[in-house]
Protein backbone atom coordinates (compact mmCIF):
# COMPACT_ATOMS: atom_id res chain seq x y z
CA UNK A 1 0.00 0.00 0.00
CA UNK A 2 1.31 3.47 -0.87
CA UNK A 3 1.23 6.68 1.18
CA UNK A 4 1.88 7.92 4.69
CA UNK A 5 1.25 5.85 7.79
CA UNK A 6 -1.90 7.89 8.45
CA UNK A 7 -3.21 7.26 4.92
CA UNK A 8 -2.41 3.56 5.15
CA UNK A 9 -4.28 3.25 8.45
CA UNK A 10 -7.31 5.03 6.99
CA UNK A 11 -7.38 2.75 3.94
CA UNK A 12 -7.01 -0.39 6.05
CA UNK A 13 -9.85 0.72 8.32
CA UNK A 14 -12.23 1.40 5.44
CA UNK A 15 -11.36 -1.82 3.62
CA UNK A 16 -11.82 -3.83 6.82
CA UNK A 17 -15.24 -2.28 7.36
CA UNK A 18 -16.29 -3.00 3.77
CA UNK A 19 -15.17 -6.60 4.02
CA UNK A 20 -16.77 -7.20 7.41
CA UNK A 21 -20.16 -5.90 6.30
CA UNK A 22 -20.14 -7.08 2.68
CA UNK A 23 -23.59 -8.04 1.40
CA UNK A 24 -23.00 -8.54 -2.29
CA UNK A 25 -26.55 -9.65 -2.94
CA UNK A 26 -27.63 -6.01 -2.58
CA UNK A 27 -26.09 -5.34 -5.99
CA UNK A 28 -28.67 -7.75 -7.45
CA UNK A 29 -31.98 -7.25 -5.62
CA UNK A 30 -33.70 -9.57 -8.11
CA UNK A 31 -31.64 -12.55 -6.97
CA UNK A 32 -32.14 -15.04 -4.18
CA UNK A 33 -28.61 -15.81 -3.08
CA UNK A 34 -26.83 -18.42 -1.03
CA UNK A 35 -23.20 -18.86 -0.05
CA UNK A 36 -21.25 -21.31 -2.19
CA UNK A 37 -20.65 -23.88 0.62
CA UNK A 38 -24.41 -24.05 1.22
CA UNK A 39 -25.13 -24.47 -2.50
CA UNK A 40 -22.64 -27.34 -2.63
CA UNK A 41 -23.95 -29.03 0.52
CA UNK A 42 -27.60 -28.85 -0.56
CA UNK A 43 -27.09 -30.29 -4.05
CA UNK A 44 -29.29 -33.36 -4.31
CA UNK A 45 -27.48 -34.81 -7.33
CA UNK A 46 -24.11 -34.77 -5.50
CA UNK A 47 -22.46 -33.94 -8.84
CA UNK A 48 -22.01 -30.28 -8.00
CA UNK A 49 -19.73 -30.78 -4.96
CA UNK A 50 -17.93 -33.65 -6.69
CA UNK A 51 -17.05 -31.66 -9.81
CA UNK A 52 -16.22 -28.46 -7.93
CA UNK A 53 -13.96 -30.39 -5.54
CA UNK A 54 -12.18 -31.98 -8.50
CA UNK A 55 -11.70 -28.56 -10.06
CA UNK A 56 -10.45 -26.99 -6.85
CA UNK A 57 -7.84 -29.74 -6.54
CA UNK A 58 -6.60 -28.98 -10.06
CA UNK A 59 -6.79 -25.25 -9.44
CA UNK A 60 -4.71 -25.36 -6.26
CA UNK A 61 -1.76 -27.00 -7.99
CA UNK A 62 -1.83 -24.79 -11.06
CA UNK A 63 -2.23 -21.51 -9.19
CA UNK A 64 0.47 -22.43 -6.68
CA UNK A 65 2.86 -22.97 -9.60
CA UNK A 66 2.00 -19.45 -10.76
CA UNK A 67 2.81 -18.00 -7.34
CA UNK A 68 -0.70 -17.82 -5.89
CA UNK A 69 -0.91 -19.53 -2.50
CA UNK A 70 -4.29 -18.39 -1.19
CA UNK A 71 -7.46 -18.79 -3.25
CA UNK A 72 -10.81 -17.08 -2.77
CA UNK A 73 -12.51 -18.55 0.33
CA UNK A 74 -15.75 -20.24 -0.68
CA UNK A 75 -17.60 -18.46 2.12
CA UNK A 76 -16.82 -15.17 0.34
CA UNK A 77 -18.71 -16.33 -2.76
CA UNK A 78 -22.40 -15.48 -3.08
CA UNK A 79 -24.38 -17.55 -5.60
CA UNK A 80 -27.60 -16.33 -7.20
CA UNK A 81 -29.83 -19.40 -7.39
CA UNK A 82 -33.18 -17.85 -8.32
CA UNK A 83 -34.44 -14.58 -9.79
CA UNK A 84 -37.69 -12.68 -9.43
CA UNK A 85 -37.35 -11.56 -13.05
CA UNK A 86 -36.47 -13.33 -16.27
CA UNK A 87 -32.79 -14.00 -16.67
CA UNK A 88 -30.29 -16.64 -17.70
CA UNK A 89 -27.62 -17.24 -15.10
CA UNK A 90 -24.03 -18.28 -15.51
CA UNK A 91 -20.61 -16.79 -16.16
CA UNK A 92 -22.01 -14.08 -18.46
CA UNK A 93 -24.79 -12.87 -16.18
CA UNK A 94 -24.67 -9.04 -16.03
CA UNK A 95 -22.59 -7.33 -13.35
CA UNK A 96 -21.37 -10.39 -11.51
CA UNK A 97 -17.90 -11.51 -10.51
CA UNK A 98 -15.05 -10.24 -8.36
CA UNK A 99 -15.64 -7.40 -5.87
CA UNK A 100 -12.13 -6.39 -4.92
CA UNK A 101 -13.03 -3.87 -2.21
CA UNK A 102 -15.14 -6.46 -0.38
CA UNK A 103 -12.73 -9.31 -1.20
CA UNK A 104 -15.53 -11.53 -2.41
CA UNK A 105 -17.51 -12.45 -5.51
CA UNK A 106 -21.08 -12.86 -6.66
CA UNK A 107 -21.87 -15.47 -9.32
CA UNK A 108 -25.04 -17.18 -10.57
CA UNK A 109 -26.30 -20.67 -11.24
CA UNK A 110 -26.25 -21.47 -14.95
CA UNK A 111 -29.68 -21.70 -16.59
CA UNK A 112 -33.10 -20.07 -16.36
CA UNK A 113 -33.10 -18.33 -12.98
CA UNK A 114 -36.82 -17.69 -12.95
CA UNK A 115 -37.71 -21.39 -13.07
CA UNK A 116 -36.45 -24.70 -11.77
CA UNK A 117 -33.38 -25.49 -13.83
CA UNK A 118 -33.76 -28.20 -16.45
CA UNK A 119 -30.03 -27.96 -17.09
CA UNK A 120 -27.86 -30.95 -16.30
CA UNK A 121 -26.12 -30.82 -12.89
CA UNK A 122 -22.81 -31.46 -14.66
CA UNK A 123 -23.07 -28.30 -16.77
CA UNK A 124 -24.25 -26.22 -13.80
CA UNK A 125 -21.21 -27.45 -11.88
CA UNK A 126 -18.75 -26.74 -14.70
CA UNK A 127 -20.03 -23.21 -15.22
CA UNK A 128 -20.05 -22.52 -11.49
CA UNK A 129 -16.50 -23.76 -11.16
CA UNK A 130 -15.33 -21.69 -14.15
CA UNK A 131 -16.72 -18.58 -12.43
CA UNK A 132 -15.05 -19.50 -9.15
CA UNK A 133 -11.68 -20.29 -10.78
CA UNK A 134 -11.83 -16.99 -12.67
CA UNK A 135 -12.56 -14.97 -9.54
CA UNK A 136 -9.87 -16.82 -7.56
CA UNK A 137 -7.26 -15.35 -9.88
CA UNK A 138 -8.81 -11.89 -9.63
CA UNK A 139 -8.75 -12.30 -5.85
CA UNK A 140 -5.06 -13.23 -5.89
CA UNK A 141 -3.92 -10.51 -8.30
CA UNK A 142 -1.57 -7.94 -6.75
CA UNK A 143 -3.13 -4.60 -5.85
CA UNK A 144 -2.41 -1.30 -4.14
CA UNK A 145 -4.88 1.22 -2.75
CA UNK A 146 -4.65 4.96 -2.18
CA UNK A 147 -6.97 7.61 -0.76
CA UNK A 148 -8.22 10.38 -3.05
CA UNK A 149 -10.18 12.66 -0.80
CA UNK A 150 -12.62 10.30 0.89
CA UNK A 151 -12.53 7.76 -1.95
CA UNK A 152 -10.47 4.55 -2.01
CA UNK A 153 -8.70 4.17 -5.36
CA UNK A 154 -7.10 0.95 -6.59
CA UNK A 155 -3.91 2.51 -7.96
CA UNK A 156 -2.26 -0.78 -8.93
CA UNK A 157 -3.84 -3.98 -10.16
CA UNK A 158 -1.56 -6.71 -11.41
CA UNK A 159 0.53 -5.25 -14.24
CA UNK A 160 -1.77 -2.24 -14.66
CA UNK A 161 -1.72 1.17 -13.01
CA UNK A 162 -4.21 3.99 -12.52
CA UNK A 163 -3.80 7.60 -11.44
CA UNK A 164 -5.87 8.88 -8.53
CA UNK A 165 -8.24 10.69 -10.91
CA UNK A 166 -8.94 7.43 -12.77
CA UNK A 167 -6.65 7.58 -15.82
CA UNK A 168 -5.48 4.08 -16.71
CA UNK A 169 -2.02 3.15 -17.98
CA UNK A 170 -3.22 1.87 -21.35
CA UNK A 171 -5.91 3.20 -23.66
CA UNK A 172 -9.02 1.24 -24.73
CA UNK A 173 -8.71 -0.74 -27.94
CA UNK A 174 -10.34 0.72 -31.01
CA UNK A 175 -13.57 -0.92 -32.18
CA UNK A 176 -12.93 -3.87 -34.44
CA UNK A 177 -9.35 -4.36 -33.25
CA UNK A 178 -8.21 -7.94 -33.75
CA UNK A 179 -5.43 -7.93 -31.14
CA UNK A 180 -5.09 -5.78 -28.00
CA UNK A 181 -2.80 -3.24 -26.38
CA UNK A 182 -5.04 -2.71 -23.36
CA UNK A 183 -3.73 -4.14 -20.09
CA UNK A 184 -7.25 -4.63 -18.74
CA UNK A 185 -8.06 -6.91 -21.68
CA UNK A 186 -4.70 -8.67 -21.36
CA UNK A 187 -5.24 -9.48 -17.67
CA UNK A 188 -8.90 -10.44 -18.12
CA UNK A 189 -7.97 -12.66 -21.05
CA UNK A 190 -5.15 -14.29 -19.09
CA UNK A 191 -7.43 -14.84 -16.09
CA UNK A 192 -10.16 -16.53 -18.09
CA UNK A 193 -7.67 -18.57 -20.12
CA UNK A 194 -6.50 -20.14 -16.86
CA UNK A 195 -10.05 -20.69 -15.56
CA UNK A 196 -11.26 -22.34 -18.76
CA UNK A 197 -8.26 -24.62 -19.02
CA UNK A 198 -8.75 -25.91 -15.50
CA UNK A 199 -12.48 -26.33 -16.13
CA UNK A 200 -11.68 -28.36 -19.23
CA UNK A 201 -9.44 -30.65 -17.16
CA UNK A 202 -12.17 -31.02 -14.53
CA UNK A 203 -14.70 -31.96 -17.23
CA UNK A 204 -12.33 -34.58 -18.61
CA UNK A 205 -11.59 -36.03 -15.19
CA UNK A 206 -15.30 -36.11 -14.35
CA UNK A 207 -16.25 -37.79 -17.62
CA UNK A 208 -18.51 -34.90 -18.66
CA UNK A 209 -19.40 -34.78 -22.34
CA UNK A 210 -20.83 -31.96 -24.40
CA UNK A 211 -24.64 -31.55 -24.54
CA UNK A 212 -26.22 -32.24 -27.91
CA UNK A 213 -27.49 -28.78 -28.86
CA UNK A 214 -29.04 -25.52 -27.74
CA UNK A 215 -27.62 -22.97 -25.26
CA UNK A 216 -26.13 -25.77 -23.15
CA UNK A 217 -23.85 -26.91 -25.96
CA UNK A 218 -22.39 -23.42 -26.35
CA UNK A 219 -22.11 -22.93 -22.60
CA UNK A 220 -20.12 -26.17 -22.38
CA UNK A 221 -17.83 -25.13 -25.22
CA UNK A 222 -17.38 -21.69 -23.68
CA UNK A 223 -16.54 -23.00 -20.19
CA UNK A 224 -14.05 -25.55 -21.54
CA UNK A 225 -12.32 -23.25 -24.06
CA UNK A 226 -13.77 -24.93 -27.15
CA UNK A 227 -15.63 -22.08 -28.90
CA UNK A 228 -14.66 -22.06 -32.58
CA UNK A 229 -14.71 -19.26 -35.14
CA UNK A 230 -17.88 -20.82 -36.53
CA UNK A 231 -19.44 -20.72 -33.04
CA UNK A 232 -18.64 -17.00 -32.74
CA UNK A 233 -20.26 -16.36 -36.11
CA UNK A 234 -23.39 -18.11 -34.85
CA UNK A 235 -23.41 -16.15 -31.59
CA UNK A 236 -23.17 -12.83 -33.45
CA UNK A 237 -26.07 -13.56 -35.81
CA UNK A 238 -29.32 -12.46 -34.08
CA UNK A 239 -31.57 -14.71 -36.17
CA UNK A 240 -29.45 -17.82 -35.78
CA UNK A 241 -28.87 -17.07 -32.08
CA UNK A 242 -32.60 -16.70 -31.50
CA UNK A 243 -33.21 -20.18 -32.91
CA UNK A 244 -30.32 -21.48 -30.83
CA UNK A 245 -31.95 -20.13 -27.66
CA UNK A 246 -34.84 -22.53 -28.35
CA UNK A 247 -37.54 -20.20 -27.04
CA UNK A 248 -35.82 -19.62 -23.70
CA UNK A 249 -34.50 -16.38 -22.21
CA UNK A 250 -30.98 -17.43 -23.14
CA UNK A 251 -30.70 -15.19 -26.21
CA UNK A 252 -29.22 -12.19 -24.36
CA UNK A 253 -26.89 -14.51 -22.46
CA UNK A 254 -25.59 -16.05 -25.69
CA UNK A 255 -25.08 -12.57 -27.16
CA UNK A 256 -22.96 -11.62 -24.12
CA UNK A 257 -21.02 -14.86 -24.47
CA UNK A 258 -20.18 -14.02 -28.07
CA UNK A 259 -19.18 -10.43 -27.27
CA UNK A 260 -16.91 -11.53 -24.42
CA UNK A 261 -15.26 -14.21 -26.55
CA UNK A 262 -14.63 -11.72 -29.36
CA UNK A 263 -13.55 -8.70 -27.32
CA UNK A 264 -11.55 -10.51 -24.63
CA UNK A 265 -10.69 -14.10 -25.48
CA UNK A 266 -10.00 -13.68 -29.20
CA UNK A 267 -8.07 -10.45 -28.74
CA UNK A 268 -5.92 -11.95 -26.02
CA UNK A 269 -5.20 -15.05 -28.10
CA UNK A 270 -4.25 -12.86 -31.08
CA UNK A 271 -2.01 -10.77 -28.79
CA UNK A 272 -0.15 -13.85 -27.53
CA UNK A 273 0.46 -15.09 -31.06
CA UNK A 274 1.54 -11.67 -32.30
CA UNK A 275 3.84 -10.72 -29.42
CA UNK A 276 4.84 -14.24 -28.36
CA UNK A 277 6.30 -15.04 -31.79
CA UNK A 278 6.15 -18.79 -31.36
CA UNK A 279 6.33 -18.70 -27.57
CA UNK A 280 2.76 -17.68 -26.76
CA UNK A 281 2.49 -20.03 -23.79
CA UNK A 282 5.69 -18.70 -22.22
CA UNK A 283 4.37 -15.16 -22.57
CA UNK A 284 1.02 -16.11 -21.04
CA UNK A 285 2.70 -17.71 -18.02
CA UNK A 286 4.92 -14.65 -17.49
CA UNK A 287 1.86 -12.39 -17.62
CA UNK A 288 -0.02 -14.37 -14.97
CA UNK A 289 3.00 -14.59 -12.68
CA UNK A 290 3.53 -10.85 -13.00
CA UNK A 291 -0.16 -10.24 -12.22
CA UNK A 292 0.10 -12.26 -9.01
CA UNK A 293 3.46 -10.91 -7.84
CA UNK A 294 3.11 -7.31 -8.98
CA UNK A 295 6.66 -7.45 -10.35
CA UNK A 296 7.26 -6.61 -13.99
CA UNK A 297 10.94 -7.62 -14.01
CA UNK A 298 10.67 -11.02 -15.72
CA UNK A 299 7.90 -10.02 -18.13
CA UNK A 300 9.61 -6.75 -19.13
CA UNK A 301 12.94 -8.51 -19.59
CA UNK A 302 11.36 -11.15 -21.81
CA UNK A 303 9.65 -8.51 -23.95
CA UNK A 304 12.84 -6.44 -24.18
CA UNK A 305 14.79 -9.42 -25.54
CA UNK A 306 12.28 -9.97 -28.34
CA UNK A 307 10.98 -6.48 -29.11
CA UNK A 308 13.68 -4.06 -27.97
CA UNK A 309 14.44 -2.09 -24.83
CA UNK A 310 11.39 -0.49 -23.22
CA UNK A 311 8.97 -2.80 -25.06
CA UNK A 312 6.39 -2.91 -22.25
CA UNK A 313 6.08 0.89 -22.14
CA UNK A 314 6.07 1.18 -25.93
CA UNK A 315 3.33 -1.43 -26.28
CA UNK A 316 0.98 -0.41 -23.53
CA UNK A 317 1.45 3.13 -22.20
CA UNK A 318 -1.19 5.59 -23.40
CA UNK A 319 0.09 8.96 -24.57
CA UNK A 320 -2.23 10.68 -22.08
CA UNK A 321 -0.99 8.74 -19.04
CA UNK A 322 1.03 10.84 -16.57
CA UNK A 323 1.26 8.52 -13.56
CA UNK A 324 3.84 6.05 -12.29
CA UNK A 325 5.01 3.06 -14.25
CA UNK A 326 3.40 -0.14 -12.86
CA UNK A 327 6.77 -1.65 -12.00
CA UNK A 328 7.98 1.46 -10.18
CA UNK A 329 5.45 1.39 -7.36
CA UNK A 330 6.92 0.57 -3.95
CA UNK A 331 4.93 -1.65 -1.63
CA UNK A 332 5.05 -0.10 1.87
C-alpha positions in Angstrom: 0.0 0.0 0.0 1.3 3.5 -0.9 1.2 6.7 1.2 1.9 7.9 4.7 1.3 5.8 7.8 -1.9 7.9 8.5 -3.2 7.3 4.9 -2.4 3.6 5.1 -4.3 3.3 8.4 -7.3 5.0 7.0 -7.4 2.7 3.9 -7.0 -0.4 6.1 -9.9 0.7 8.3 -12.2 1.4 5.4 -11.4 -1.8 3.6 -11.8 -3.8 6.8 -15.2 -2.3 7.4 -16.3 -3.0 3.8 -15.2 -6.6 4.0 -16.8 -7.2 7.4 -20.2 -5.9 6.3 -20.1 -7.1 2.7 -23.6 -8.0 1.4 -23.0 -8.5 -2.3 -26.5 -9.7 -2.9 -27.6 -6.0 -2.6 -26.1 -5.3 -6.0 -28.7 -7.7 -7.5 -32.0 -7.3 -5.6 -33.7 -9.6 -8.1 -31.6 -12.6 -7.0 -32.1 -15.0 -4.2 -28.6 -15.8 -3.1 -26.8 -18.4 -1.0 -23.2 -18.9 0.0 -21.2 -21.3 -2.2 -20.7 -23.9 0.6 -24.4 -24.1 1.2 -25.1 -24.5 -2.5 -22.6 -27.3 -2.6 -24.0 -29.0 0.5 -27.6 -28.9 -0.6 -27.1 -30.3 -4.0 -29.3 -33.4 -4.3 -27.5 -34.8 -7.3 -24.1 -34.8 -5.5 -22.5 -33.9 -8.8 -22.0 -30.3 -8.0 -19.7 -30.8 -5.0 -17.9 -33.6 -6.7 -17.1 -31.7 -9.8 -16.2 -28.5 -7.9 -14.0 -30.4 -5.5 -12.2 -32.0 -8.5 -11.7 -28.6 -10.1 -10.4 -27.0 -6.8 -7.8 -29.7 -6.5 -6.6 -29.0 -10.1 -6.8 -25.3 -9.4 -4.7 -25.4 -6.3 -1.8 -27.0 -8.0 -1.8 -24.8 -11.1 -2.2 -21.5 -9.2 0.5 -22.4 -6.7 2.9 -23.0 -9.6 2.0 -19.5 -10.8 2.8 -18.0 -7.3 -0.7 -17.8 -5.9 -0.9 -19.5 -2.5 -4.3 -18.4 -1.2 -7.5 -18.8 -3.2 -10.8 -17.1 -2.8 -12.5 -18.5 0.3 -15.7 -20.2 -0.7 -17.6 -18.5 2.1 -16.8 -15.2 0.3 -18.7 -16.3 -2.8 -22.4 -15.5 -3.1 -24.4 -17.6 -5.6 -27.6 -16.3 -7.2 -29.8 -19.4 -7.4 -33.2 -17.9 -8.3 -34.4 -14.6 -9.8 -37.7 -12.7 -9.4 -37.3 -11.6 -13.0 -36.5 -13.3 -16.3 -32.8 -14.0 -16.7 -30.3 -16.6 -17.7 -27.6 -17.2 -15.1 -24.0 -18.3 -15.5 -20.6 -16.8 -16.2 -22.0 -14.1 -18.5 -24.8 -12.9 -16.2 -24.7 -9.0 -16.0 -22.6 -7.3 -13.3 -21.4 -10.4 -11.5 -17.9 -11.5 -10.5 -15.1 -10.2 -8.4 -15.6 -7.4 -5.9 -12.1 -6.4 -4.9 -13.0 -3.9 -2.2 -15.1 -6.5 -0.4 -12.7 -9.3 -1.2 -15.5 -11.5 -2.4 -17.5 -12.4 -5.5 -21.1 -12.9 -6.7 -21.9 -15.5 -9.3 -25.0 -17.2 -10.6 -26.3 -20.7 -11.2 -26.3 -21.5 -14.9 -29.7 -21.7 -16.6 -33.1 -20.1 -16.4 -33.1 -18.3 -13.0 -36.8 -17.7 -12.9 -37.7 -21.4 -13.1 -36.4 -24.7 -11.8 -33.4 -25.5 -13.8 -33.8 -28.2 -16.5 -30.0 -28.0 -17.1 -27.9 -31.0 -16.3 -26.1 -30.8 -12.9 -22.8 -31.5 -14.7 -23.1 -28.3 -16.8 -24.2 -26.2 -13.8 -21.2 -27.5 -11.9 -18.7 -26.7 -14.7 -20.0 -23.2 -15.2 -20.1 -22.5 -11.5 -16.5 -23.8 -11.2 -15.3 -21.7 -14.1 -16.7 -18.6 -12.4 -15.0 -19.5 -9.1 -11.7 -20.3 -10.8 -11.8 -17.0 -12.7 -12.6 -15.0 -9.5 -9.9 -16.8 -7.6 -7.3 -15.4 -9.9 -8.8 -11.9 -9.6 -8.8 -12.3 -5.8 -5.1 -13.2 -5.9 -3.9 -10.5 -8.3 -1.6 -7.9 -6.8 -3.1 -4.6 -5.9 -2.4 -1.3 -4.1 -4.9 1.2 -2.8 -4.6 5.0 -2.2 -7.0 7.6 -0.8 -8.2 10.4 -3.1 -10.2 12.7 -0.8 -12.6 10.3 0.9 -12.5 7.8 -1.9 -10.5 4.6 -2.0 -8.7 4.2 -5.4 -7.1 1.0 -6.6 -3.9 2.5 -8.0 -2.3 -0.8 -8.9 -3.8 -4.0 -10.2 -1.6 -6.7 -11.4 0.5 -5.3 -14.2 -1.8 -2.2 -14.7 -1.7 1.2 -13.0 -4.2 4.0 -12.5 -3.8 7.6 -11.4 -5.9 8.9 -8.5 -8.2 10.7 -10.9 -8.9 7.4 -12.8 -6.7 7.6 -15.8 -5.5 4.1 -16.7 -2.0 3.2 -18.0 -3.2 1.9 -21.4 -5.9 3.2 -23.7 -9.0 1.2 -24.7 -8.7 -0.7 -27.9 -10.3 0.7 -31.0 -13.6 -0.9 -32.2 -12.9 -3.9 -34.4 -9.3 -4.4 -33.2 -8.2 -7.9 -33.8 -5.4 -7.9 -31.1 -5.1 -5.8 -28.0 -2.8 -3.2 -26.4 -5.0 -2.7 -23.4 -3.7 -4.1 -20.1 -7.2 -4.6 -18.7 -8.1 -6.9 -21.7 -4.7 -8.7 -21.4 -5.2 -9.5 -17.7 -8.9 -10.4 -18.1 -8.0 -12.7 -21.0 -5.2 -14.3 -19.1 -7.4 -14.8 -16.1 -10.2 -16.5 -18.1 -7.7 -18.6 -20.1 -6.5 -20.1 -16.9 -10.0 -20.7 -15.6 -11.3 -22.3 -18.8 -8.3 -24.6 -19.0 -8.7 -25.9 -15.5 -12.5 -26.3 -16.1 -11.7 -28.4 -19.2 -9.4 -30.6 -17.2 -12.2 -31.0 -14.5 -14.7 -32.0 -17.2 -12.3 -34.6 -18.6 -11.6 -36.0 -15.2 -15.3 -36.1 -14.4 -16.3 -37.8 -17.6 -18.5 -34.9 -18.7 -19.4 -34.8 -22.3 -20.8 -32.0 -24.4 -24.6 -31.6 -24.5 -26.2 -32.2 -27.9 -27.5 -28.8 -28.9 -29.0 -25.5 -27.7 -27.6 -23.0 -25.3 -26.1 -25.8 -23.2 -23.9 -26.9 -26.0 -22.4 -23.4 -26.4 -22.1 -22.9 -22.6 -20.1 -26.2 -22.4 -17.8 -25.1 -25.2 -17.4 -21.7 -23.7 -16.5 -23.0 -20.2 -14.0 -25.5 -21.5 -12.3 -23.2 -24.1 -13.8 -24.9 -27.1 -15.6 -22.1 -28.9 -14.7 -22.1 -32.6 -14.7 -19.3 -35.1 -17.9 -20.8 -36.5 -19.4 -20.7 -33.0 -18.6 -17.0 -32.7 -20.3 -16.4 -36.1 -23.4 -18.1 -34.8 -23.4 -16.1 -31.6 -23.2 -12.8 -33.4 -26.1 -13.6 -35.8 -29.3 -12.5 -34.1 -31.6 -14.7 -36.2 -29.4 -17.8 -35.8 -28.9 -17.1 -32.1 -32.6 -16.7 -31.5 -33.2 -20.2 -32.9 -30.3 -21.5 -30.8 -31.9 -20.1 -27.7 -34.8 -22.5 -28.3 -37.5 -20.2 -27.0 -35.8 -19.6 -23.7 -34.5 -16.4 -22.2 -31.0 -17.4 -23.1 -30.7 -15.2 -26.2 -29.2 -12.2 -24.4 -26.9 -14.5 -22.5 -25.6 -16.0 -25.7 -25.1 -12.6 -27.2 -23.0 -11.6 -24.1 -21.0 -14.9 -24.5 -20.2 -14.0 -28.1 -19.2 -10.4 -27.3 -16.9 -11.5 -24.4 -15.3 -14.2 -26.5 -14.6 -11.7 -29.4 -13.5 -8.7 -27.3 -11.5 -10.5 -24.6 -10.7 -14.1 -25.5 -10.0 -13.7 -29.2 -8.1 -10.4 -28.7 -5.9 -12.0 -26.0 -5.2 -15.1 -28.1 -4.2 -12.9 -31.1 -2.0 -10.8 -28.8 -0.2 -13.9 -27.5 0.5 -15.1 -31.1 1.5 -11.7 -32.3 3.8 -10.7 -29.4 4.8 -14.2 -28.4 6.3 -15.0 -31.8 6.2 -18.8 -31.4 6.3 -18.7 -27.6 2.8 -17.7 -26.8 2.5 -20.0 -23.8 5.7 -18.7 -22.2 4.4 -15.2 -22.6 1.0 -16.1 -21.0 2.7 -17.7 -18.0 4.9 -14.7 -17.5 1.9 -12.4 -17.6 0.0 -14.4 -15.0 3.0 -14.6 -12.7 3.5 -10.8 -13.0 -0.2 -10.2 -12.2 0.1 -12.3 -9.0 3.5 -10.9 -7.8 3.1 -7.3 -9.0 6.7 -7.5 -10.3 7.3 -6.6 -14.0 10.9 -7.6 -14.0 10.7 -11.0 -15.7 7.9 -10.0 -18.1 9.6 -6.8 -19.1 12.9 -8.5 -19.6 11.4 -11.2 -21.8 9.6 -8.5 -23.9 12.8 -6.4 -24.2 14.8 -9.4 -25.5 12.3 -10.0 -28.3 11.0 -6.5 -29.1 13.7 -4.1 -28.0 14.4 -2.1 -24.8 11.4 -0.5 -23.2 9.0 -2.8 -25.1 6.4 -2.9 -22.2 6.1 0.9 -22.1 6.1 1.2 -25.9 3.3 -1.4 -26.3 1.0 -0.4 -23.5 1.4 3.1 -22.2 -1.2 5.6 -23.4 0.1 9.0 -24.6 -2.2 10.7 -22.1 -1.0 8.7 -19.0 1.0 10.8 -16.6 1.3 8.5 -13.6 3.8 6.1 -12.3 5.0 3.1 -14.3 3.4 -0.1 -12.9 6.8 -1.7 -12.0 8.0 1.5 -10.2 5.5 1.4 -7.4 6.9 0.6 -3.9 4.9 -1.6 -1.6 5.1 -0.1 1.9 
